[in-house]
Amino acid sequence: MDFSLTLDIAPADLDVINSAQQKIALAKPVGGSKAEVIWLAFDAFESNTIEWSEEYWLYASTVSASTPGTLITKLSEVQPGPAVSGSTYTFSNTATFGDPVKNPDVEKDTFSAVNDMDYSKYPSLTFGLSQSAQINQKLQERKPISASSVLATQSVQITPYTNVYIWLEGHFESSTIVTDVTGKKAVAKFGGGVNEVTMAYDAKSGLFHA
């Protein structure tokens, strides 16, 4: 795994969080995404470890990217994965992604898709990136981290970043499109040689702190 995030919670605070039926939620900032997506939401323990690699899959869906609270159902995904950055994938009438084609207009850390589905079938589709992680040694496979509505014939470019947003969430699950976040968001900053971050929950501020 490329990155590891450990989130610690004192027993007394954990009792309050679990009594309120709240979960730890994570999201990733993504350039080119039109909606914020809860990447992972999970039950809190005293010590929580999340591990992941910088590998991504492109997906397509018919859900609306503009409806908060929508759970994303992936209907098609790049196979085999992970997706190749700096390239463009064409999504065809067969509802599958074609092979990646190197594209000089797409940066090396950016992923791109063209919506080639007939307008008469679907005027628009939702495209995004998904990423796997292990939460307390339990695998969460290819959960969406972004969602963008793309009209037929149009394309999208998506650039994932390494930072992770963290908050307590009382309403939604993993893979959900959100606009209003329940708790205050903390940021775990990765990259530039930082691969492991440990943070502890502070009940007074409602935030995780390094």
Order of alpha helices (4+ residues) and beta strands (2+ residues): beta-alpha-beta-beta-beta-beta-beta-beta-beta-beta-beta-beta-beta-beta-beta-beta-beta-beta-beta-beta-beta
